[in-house]
Amino acid sequence: MNKTDLEKLTQIRLAEAKILLSSGHYHGAYYLTGYVIECALKACVAKQVQQYDFPNKQLANASHSHRLSELLNVAGLKPDLLQKEQEDIDFSFNWTIIKDWSETSRYESHIEQAQAVDMFNAVADEKSGVLAWLKTYW
């Protein structure tokens, strides 16, 4: 999988999450919306790798995480996130909503509509959404 694949997968999963959300499937919508950010962060990590370079083992191992805060660090975006949070209170609120997402949410059976809607909006908002911000780095 390469950077372009991850970017495409980000868009596909966002569209799927929107469909699930609109049809009342909140569990799947919540999970896929978090996965959107995981893929976007991994696209940012992939940008660091130059074609034909021998892979950095530490970077490769660290990039196989599902934890958004760890991937943020691997992508080298932590300082930029802190700056963006200071500049945009809505973005800061959106990051707070999504930062603790986990791939284990796929096993949760108690995701409410409001939680799924908040997650989707925190990611998809065109002005202060986390995905819009990440796209500026991939």
Summary of the structure (lengths in Angstrom):
residues: 138
radius of gyration: 14.7
end to end distance: 14.9
largest distance: 45.9
contacts: 407
relative contact order: 0.19
helix: 70%
strand: 0%
